[in-house]
């Protein structure tokens, strides 16, 4: 596949972003820029800023692009209504924007969408149609609906007005922290990074300075990396990822052109990296961030970002299903080696369970779950298997707990969570 060849410097100017900002500010909050000393330690003491779009109305930045796109519709187009497809943030952004502009909205969402996202979309007044099992099926249904009904299809990222609306973020960030030298931005289809990179670099150029823009994708859905390397659109197979908000198999044709012009580098992170980032944001910054919104922090923590000056990243959303959050926290603790699961074969005689618990306590660790069974493959008649779930303080403490049990003569088998 080949990208759409356009001159993005002529397509969108700094004046366009400035004009859009006045429109977007009617509904979008000016979210805070917080600093993180803990994240700065990963960068040798550099200043790190967090743009908290997880605190935005509807819980994500998507309201910016959706509202600006729809604000530019003619009266005739508004009368026909709008339609979109999404499993989350785009759905809520379109529904909210439509309500504010007095436009009828129909949103197609896949069956099985997280209940909080479904309820929020409906609460903004949109008609929600559950269609298909995955977003691609809902997307086709939305496009078919647009063709049949005349409703205006609102693309999630690959549209000029959507990109311009998202770019208002970049202007805010440089106003609040004019010393930023590196911007770290999550990438899904590319609408956010296209707008932010263009707006920020155009503003920096006006001020007579430069800055770097680094995009971050989850390694299980990272089409921008091979696409930029090949100089054309490359589709990848999307593997399961907790960062479902940026799980896109191919860049947008237009957003890809913006990335080629304005983005300096794209890096990837793993689900484990993202889980650790969410945990750090909860514990240290007291911020609830969804997986897609935490990839920039993950990249900083994993040493993927180098900068000689202040760094800023966007926490692009905070809409996370509580059930997923529970799993992510457990996964993050395990990835950070603060949660240990192990199995021990014990002789079936009184006192063995108490002895193992005593040894764990002597190592200053805490047992949070125990499974004690005489039934299992490979067990002798005089043996039992003990499964322990233990809280630890990190890698070194984890090793100390294991060594304590091994020194007491127990054979340990570590388990993945």
Backbone torsions as a table, in degrees:
resi	resn	phi	psi	omega
1	UNK	NA	145.3	179.2
2	UNK	-112.6	150.0	-179.5
3	UNK	-77.9	158.7	175.0
4	UNK	-75.8	119.2	-176.3
5	UNK	-84.9	112.9	178.6
6	UNK	-139.9	154.7	173.9
7	UNK	-92.2	97.4	-173.8
8	UNK	-68.9	-22.6	177.9
9	UNK	-69.8	-26.5	174.8
10	UNK	-89.0	-27.2	-177.5
11	UNK	-70.4	-39.2	-177.1
12	UNK	-135.9	128.3	-180.0
13	UNK	-114.5	170.0	177.3
14	UNK	-60.1	-37.0	179.0
15	UNK	-61.2	-35.0	178.4
16	UNK	-63.3	-43.7	178.9
17	UNK	-65.5	-40.1	-180.0
18	UNK	-65.2	-39.8	177.9
19	UNK	-65.9	-42.6	-179.5
20	UNK	-63.9	-33.1	-178.1
21	UNK	-59.4	-40.3	178.2
22	UNK	-63.5	-34.6	179.0
23	UNK	-73.4	-49.0	-176.5
24	UNK	-62.0	-34.9	-177.2
25	UNK	-64.6	-12.2	176.8
26	UNK	-65.1	-29.7	-176.4
27	UNK	-124.3	-29.6	-175.5
28	UNK	-87.1	135.1	175.6
29	UNK	-73.7	150.1	171.4
30	UNK	-84.5	96.5	-173.0
31	UNK	-72.1	153.1	-175.5
32	UNK	-73.4	155.9	169.5
33	UNK	-107.7	110.1	178.2
34	UNK	-99.3	160.4	175.2
35	UNK	-109.7	155.4	-179.8
36	UNK	-133.9	107.4	177.3
37	UNK	-66.9	-36.4	-179.4
38	UNK	-62.0	-44.7	178.4
39	UNK	-67.7	-33.0	177.0
40	UNK	-60.1	-29.4	178.8
41	UNK	-64.6	-29.7	177.9
42	UNK	-70.9	-16.6	-177.5
43	UNK	-114.4	26.4	176.5
44	UNK	70.5	27.3	177.4
45	UNK	95.1	5.4	177.9
46	UNK	-66.8	153.2	174.3
47	UNK	-69.5	134.9	176.5
48	UNK	-124.4	125.8	178.0
49	UNK	-105.9	144.3	176.4
50	UNK	-118.7	116.2	175.9
51	UNK	-86.2	111.2	-166.1
52	UNK	-89.1	68.5	175.3
53	UNK	-74.0	-7.7	170.4
54	UNK	-66.3	-16.7	177.5
55	UNK	-98.2	6.5	-180.0
56	UNK	-69.8	156.8	171.7
57	UNK	-58.0	139.5	-171.1
58	UNK	71.1	-1.8	174.5
59	UNK	83.4	11.1	-179.2
60	UNK	-164.4	163.6	-178.3
61	UNK	-67.6	-15.9	-170.8
62	UNK	-56.8	-25.7	-179.6
63	UNK	-60.0	-29.8	-178.0
64	UNK	-62.9	-56.4	-177.8
65	UNK	-67.3	-39.6	-178.9
66	UNK	-63.9	-45.3	-177.7
67	UNK	-67.2	-43.3	-178.7
68	UNK	-65.2	-42.2	178.3
69	UNK	-58.1	-47.1	-175.4
70	UNK	-75.7	-25.9	177.3
71	UNK	-67.9	-20.9	-178.6
72	UNK	-90.8	0.1	178.5
73	UNK	-70.9	147.3	175.3
74	UNK	-73.9	167.0	178.2
75	UNK	-60.5	-37.8	179.5
76	UNK	-65.0	-40.9	178.4
77	UNK	-66.4	-41.3	178.9
78	UNK	-61.0	-37.3	-179.1
79	UNK	-65.2	-26.9	179.6
80	UNK	-79.7	-14.3	-178.6
81	UNK	84.3	171.7	179.6
82	UNK	-125.5	158.8	177.8
83	UNK	-140.2	145.2	178.4
84	UNK	-148.3	166.7	176.5
85	UNK	-133.0	135.3	-178.0
86	UNK	-171.2	156.9	172.4
87	UNK	-102.3	7.5	-176.2
88	UNK	-173.6	-103.4	-166.9
89	UNK	-66.1	-40.1	178.8
90	UNK	-64.3	-39.2	178.2
91	UNK	-58.9	-46.9	-179.0
92	UNK	-67.6	-39.1	178.5
93	UNK	-62.5	-45.2	179.4
94	UNK	-66.3	-44.3	-178.9
95	UNK	-61.1	-44.1	-179.9
96	UNK	-65.4	-46.4	-179.2
97	UNK	-62.1	-40.6	179.8
98	UNK	-62.6	-41.9	178.1
99	UNK	-61.2	-44.0	-178.3
100	UNK	-66.4	-30.7	-176.9
101	UNK	-96.7	-1.4	179.5
102	UNK	71.5	35.0	-178.4
103	UNK	-112.0	138.1	175.8
104	UNK	-71.4	132.1	-178.5
105	UNK	-123.9	135.7	172.5
106	UNK	-118.7	125.5	-176.9
107	UNK	-119.0	124.2	174.7
108	UNK	-94.0	126.5	178.8
109	UNK	-128.9	146.3	179.4
110	UNK	-69.7	149.2	173.4
111	UNK	-61.1	142.3	-178.4
112	UNK	89.9	2.5	176.5
113	UNK	-58.1	147.9	-179.3
114	UNK	-56.2	132.7	-175.4
115	UNK	-57.0	-42.2	179.2
116	UNK	-59.3	-37.5	-179.5
117	UNK	-70.7	-38.7	177.5
118	UNK	-63.9	-47.1	-178.8
119	UNK	-63.9	-40.5	-179.6
120	UNK	-64.5	-42.4	-179.6
121	UNK	-62.0	-43.6	178.6
122	UNK	-66.8	-35.0	-177.2
123	UNK	-65.7	-22.3	178.2
124	UNK	-84.3	0.8	173.0
125	UNK	99.9	2.0	-179.6
126	UNK	-78.1	151.1	169.6
127	UNK	-85.0	120.8	-177.2
128	UNK	-103.2	129.8	176.5
129	UNK	-115.8	121.1	178.1
130	UNK	-86.8	119.5	-173.7
131	UNK	-142.7	124.0	175.5
132	UNK	79.4	175.3	-179.0
133	UNK	-102.8	-19.2	-179.5
134	UNK	-131.2	166.0	-175.8
135	UNK	-61.9	-36.4	-179.0
136	UNK	-59.2	-36.1	178.7
137	UNK	-71.2	-39.3	176.2
138	UNK	-65.5	-36.9	179.1
139	UNK	-62.5	-44.8	179.1
140	UNK	-63.4	-40.4	179.3
141	UNK	-63.5	-38.8	179.2
142	UNK	-66.5	-41.5	179.9
143	UNK	-67.9	-37.9	175.7
144	UNK	-63.7	-41.3	179.2
145	UNK	-62.4	-41.9	178.8
146	UNK	-61.6	-43.2	-179.4
147	UNK	-65.4	-36.8	-176.2
148	UNK	-81.6	-37.5	-172.1
149	UNK	-98.1	-20.4	-175.3
150	UNK	88.0	-0.3	177.4
151	UNK	-62.8	148.6	-178.8
152	UNK	-83.1	123.3	179.2
153	UNK	-78.0	127.4	179.4
154	UNK	-103.0	104.4	-178.1
155	UNK	-68.8	147.8	-178.4
156	UNK	-72.9	-26.5	-177.1
157	UNK	-151.6	-33.5	-168.6
158	UNK	-91.6	64.6	179.4
159	UNK	-152.1	140.7	-175.5
160	UNK	-54.9	-50.0	-176.6
161	UNK	-66.2	-34.5	176.0
162	UNK	-63.0	-45.7	179.3
163	UNK	-61.2	-44.5	-179.4
164	UNK	-62.8	-42.6	178.9
165	UNK	-61.8	-42.7	178.6
166	UNK	-65.9	-31.5	-177.1
167	UNK	-65.5	-16.9	177.4
168	UNK	-59.3	-24.6	175.2
169	UNK	-59.2	-43.2	-177.6
170	UNK	-62.3	-39.0	178.3
171	UNK	-64.6	-43.3	179.4
172	UNK	-61.1	-42.9	-175.8
173	UNK	-63.2	-42.6	-179.0
174	UNK	-73.0	-26.5	174.7
175	UNK	-70.7	-41.0	-177.9
176	UNK	-78.0	-27.5	-179.4
177	UNK	-141.7	76.8	-175.2
178	UNK	-66.4	-9.7	-179.4
179	UNK	-90.4	3.5	-179.7
180	UNK	-57.5	133.3	175.0
181	UNK	-112.1	-23.9	179.5
182	UNK	-136.5	127.5	175.9
183	UNK	-104.8	130.6	179.9
184	UNK	-115.8	120.0	-167.8
185	UNK	-129.5	131.2	174.1
186	UNK	-63.5	147.4	177.7
187	UNK	-128.2	128.2	167.0
188	UNK	-114.2	-97.9	174.2
189	UNK	-79.9	-17.4	173.2
190	UNK	110.3	0.0	-177.9
191	UNK	-63.8	-41.2	-178.7
192	UNK	-66.8	-50.8	-176.8
193	UNK	-68.9	-32.4	177.9
194	UNK	-59.9	-49.6	-178.2
195	UNK	-70.4	-46.0	-177.5
196	UNK	-65.1	-44.8	-178.5
197	UNK	-62.8	-45.2	-178.7
198	UNK	-65.5	-48.9	-177.5
199	UNK	-62.5	-45.3	-177.0
200	UNK	-67.0	-41.8	-178.9
201	UNK	-71.5	-35.7	176.9
202	UNK	-66.8	-40.2	176.7
203	UNK	-65.3	-43.6	179.8
204	UNK	-61.5	-41.4	178.8
205	UNK	-62.4	-38.6	177.7
206	UNK	-62.3	-32.5	-179.9
207	UNK	-86.8	1.0	177.9
208	UNK	77.2	28.5	178.7
209	UNK	-138.2	172.8	179.5
210	UNK	-122.5	161.3	170.3
211	UNK	-149.5	159.8	179.2
212	UNK	-101.2	147.7	175.0
213	UNK	-123.7	123.4	-179.8
214	UNK	-119.2	126.2	176.9
215	UNK	-92.7	154.0	179.7
216	UNK	-131.8	128.6	174.9
217	UNK	-123.5	156.3	170.3
218	UNK	-74.2	137.4	-174.7
219	UNK	-62.0	-19.9	179.4
220	UNK	-83.5	-3.8	177.4
221	UNK	-154.5	74.8	-172.1
222	UNK	-128.3	67.5	-178.1
223	UNK	-75.1	-19.3	-179.2
224	UNK	-68.4	-30.2	-178.3
225	UNK	-63.1	-56.4	178.5
226	UNK	-69.4	-29.8	-179.5
227	UNK	-66.2	-46.0	179.0
228	UNK	-66.7	-35.5	178.6
229	UNK	-66.2	-37.7	-177.4
230	UNK	-86.8	-14.8	-177.2
231	UNK	73.2	19.5	178.6
232	UNK	-156.5	166.1	-179.0
233	UNK	-68.3	128.4	177.6
234	UNK	-124.2	126.8	178.3
235	UNK	-90.7	138.6	178.7
236	UNK	-121.3	158.4	173.8
237	UNK	-77.9	126.1	179.2
238	UNK	-85.2	120.7	177.3
239	UNK	-94.5	160.5	179.5
240	UNK	-56.3	136.1	-179.4
241	UNK	-149.5	148.1	175.8
242	UNK	-72.7	-19.1	179.7
243	UNK	-88.2	59.1	-174.0
244	UNK	-66.5	-21.3	179.8
245	UNK	-67.7	-16.9	177.6
246	UNK	-123.6	21.3	-179.1
247	UNK	-84.4	86.3	-178.2
248	UNK	-122.8	137.4	-174.6
249	UNK	-85.7	-19.3	-178.5
250	UNK	-149.1	139.6	178.4
251	UNK	-64.1	158.3	169.6
252	UNK	-68.6	146.5	-179.4
253	UNK	-61.2	-41.1	-179.1
254	UNK	-76.6	-44.1	-179.7
255	UNK	-63.8	-30.2	177.0
256	UNK	-63.9	-40.4	178.3
257	UNK	-64.1	-39.4	175.5
258	UNK	-63.1	-41.2	179.8
259	UNK	-63.6	-40.9	178.7
260	UNK	-63.0	-32.3	-176.7
261	UNK	-84.7	-39.2	-167.2
262	UNK	-117.9	-12.8	-175.9
263	UNK	-100.0	131.0	-175.9
264	UNK	-84.9	-31.3	-174.5
265	UNK	-163.4	151.1	172.6
266	UNK	-127.6	129.4	178.9
267	UNK	-119.7	166.9	-179.8
268	UNK	-124.3	156.7	176.2
269	UNK	-133.8	163.7	-180.0
270	UNK	-97.6	168.1	175.6
271	UNK	-61.5	-37.7	176.7
272	UNK	-61.2	-42.2	178.2
273	UNK	-59.4	-43.8	-178.0
274	UNK	-66.0	-41.7	179.3
275	UNK	-61.6	-40.9	177.5
276	UNK	-64.4	-37.6	179.8
277	UNK	-65.2	-43.9	178.1
278	UNK	-60.3	-42.0	179.3
279	UNK	-62.8	-44.3	179.1
280	UNK	-62.4	-43.3	-179.5
281	UNK	-63.4	-37.0	177.4
282	UNK	-67.8	-46.6	-173.5
283	UNK	-75.9	-43.8	-171.3
284	UNK	-98.2	-36.8	-178.5
285	UNK	-101.4	-9.3	-178.1
286	UNK	58.4	39.3	-178.5
287	UNK	-120.0	130.2	176.3
288	UNK	-92.9	118.2	-174.7
289	UNK	-131.0	136.4	177.5
290	UNK	-74.4	161.3	-176.0
291	UNK	-54.8	-44.8	-179.3
292	UNK	-61.3	-30.8	-178.3
293	UNK	-83.0	-8.4	-176.4
294	UNK	-103.4	1.6	-174.2
295	UNK	-66.7	-31.3	177.7
296	UNK	-65.4	-42.7	176.3
297	UNK	-63.4	-40.4	178.1
298	UNK	-59.7	-41.3	-179.9
299	UNK	-64.2	-38.9	177.3
300	UNK	-64.3	-46.2	-177.5
301	UNK	-64.7	-30.9	-176.1
302	UNK	-93.3	11.3	176.0
303	UNK	72.9	22.4	179.9
304	UNK	-85.6	-9.5	-175.7
305	UNK	-115.2	127.4	174.0
306	UNK	-119.7	135.4	-179.6
307	UNK	-156.2	140.0	177.6
308	UNK	-86.8	-4.5	-178.3
309	UNK	-143.5	-168.2	-177.0
310	UNK	-57.5	144.6	-178.0
311	UNK	-120.4	142.8	174.6
312	UNK	-130.7	140.3	174.1
313	UNK	-131.0	157.7	-177.0
314	UNK	-103.0	122.9	170.1
315	UNK	-86.7	90.6	-162.7
316	UNK	-73.0	-16.6	179.5
317	UNK	-166.1	158.3	178.9
318	UNK	-129.0	18.6	-177.5
319	UNK	-89.6	91.4	-179.3
320	UNK	-122.7	132.9	177.5
321	UNK	-62.5	129.3	180.0
322	UNK	-54.3	-33.7	178.6
323	UNK	-67.4	-40.3	176.4
324	UNK	-67.2	-39.7	179.3
325	UNK	-58.6	-41.6	178.5
326	UNK	-59.2	-43.9	-179.8
327	UNK	-69.6	-39.5	-178.7
328	UNK	-64.6	-41.0	178.4
329	UNK	-62.1	-44.9	177.8
330	UNK	-61.2	-42.0	-180.0
331	UNK	-66.3	-39.9	179.3
332	UNK	-64.9	-40.7	177.1
333	UNK	-62.5	-41.0	178.6
334	UNK	-67.5	-42.6	-179.6
335	UNK	-64.5	-29.6	178.8
336	UNK	-88.1	6.5	179.0
337	UNK	58.3	38.7	176.5
338	UNK	-111.5	5.8	178.4
339	UNK	-140.6	119.2	-171.3
340	UNK	-117.5	129.6	174.6
341	UNK	-118.6	126.0	-179.0
342	UNK	-143.8	160.0	176.8
343	UNK	-120.2	140.8	-179.2
344	UNK	-131.6	131.9	173.2
345	UNK	-88.8	125.5	-176.7
346	UNK	-123.2	148.9	169.9
347	UNK	-67.4	141.3	-175.4
348	UNK	-83.2	78.3	177.0
349	UNK	-145.5	156.1	-175.1
350	UNK	-58.3	144.4	173.4
351	UNK	95.6	-12.2	-176.0
352	UNK	-69.2	-41.2	179.1
353	UNK	-63.9	-43.7	179.5
354	UNK	-63.4	-36.7	-178.6
355	UNK	-66.2	-43.0	179.5
356	UNK	-65.1	-40.0	177.7
357	UNK	-63.0	-37.3	178.7
358	UNK	-65.0	-42.3	179.4
359	UNK	-63.8	-41.3	178.0
360	UNK	-62.7	-42.6	178.8
361	UNK	-63.6	-39.2	178.7
362	UNK	-63.6	-26.2	177.6
363	UNK	-87.6	8.8	178.3
364	UNK	61.8	34.3	175.5
365	UNK	-112.8	168.2	-174.5
366	UNK	-124.9	125.0	176.0
367	UNK	-82.8	125.0	-179.0
368	UNK	-108.9	-16.2	179.0
369	UNK	-156.4	142.2	-178.4
370	UNK	-135.2	134.8	171.3
371	UNK	-125.5	120.2	-175.6
372	UNK	-122.0	116.5	-175.0
373	UNK	-139.1	147.1	173.0
374	UNK	-99.0	-3.4	-173.7
375	UNK	-113.2	120.6	179.8
376	UNK	173.5	155.3	179.7
377	UNK	-62.0	134.5	176.2
378	UNK	86.8	-5.3	-179.9
379	UNK	-79.9	134.6	172.3
380	UNK	-79.9	164.9	-176.1
381	UNK	-63.9	-25.3	-178.8
382	UNK	-103.3	21.4	-179.2
383	UNK	-121.6	155.5	170.3
384	UNK	-130.7	158.2	176.3
385	UNK	-113.1	132.0	-179.9
386	UNK	-114.5	124.2	174.4
387	UNK	-108.5	123.8	-178.7
388	UNK	-117.5	135.9	170.6
389	UNK	-110.4	119.7	-169.3
390	UNK	-126.9	134.5	172.4
391	UNK	-85.1	131.9	176.6
392	UNK	-128.7	176.9	-176.7
393	UNK	-101.2	9.2	180.0
394	UNK	136.0	-170.5	-171.6
395	UNK	-58.4	-49.6	-176.1
396	UNK	-63.8	-45.6	180.0
397	UNK	-65.4	-38.3	177.6
398	UNK	-56.9	-46.5	179.4
399	UNK	-64.5	-34.4	179.0
400	UNK	-65.6	-39.2	179.2
401	UNK	-64.9	-45.7	-180.0
402	UNK	-62.3	-44.3	-179.5
403	UNK	-63.3	-38.5	179.1
404	UNK	-59.0	-43.3	179.7
405	UNK	-71.2	-40.3	179.4
406	UNK	-66.4	-39.7	178.8
407	UNK	-63.6	-25.4	177.7
408	UNK	-83.0	2.1	175.3
409	UNK	97.5	7.4	-178.6
410	UNK	-91.0	142.8	174.4
411	UNK	-91.1	123.7	-173.5
412	UNK	-109.4	137.1	171.6
413	UNK	-122.6	116.1	179.1
414	UNK	-78.2	143.4	-178.3
415	UNK	-120.2	146.9	173.1
416	UNK	-82.4	142.7	177.7
417	UNK	-85.6	NA	NA
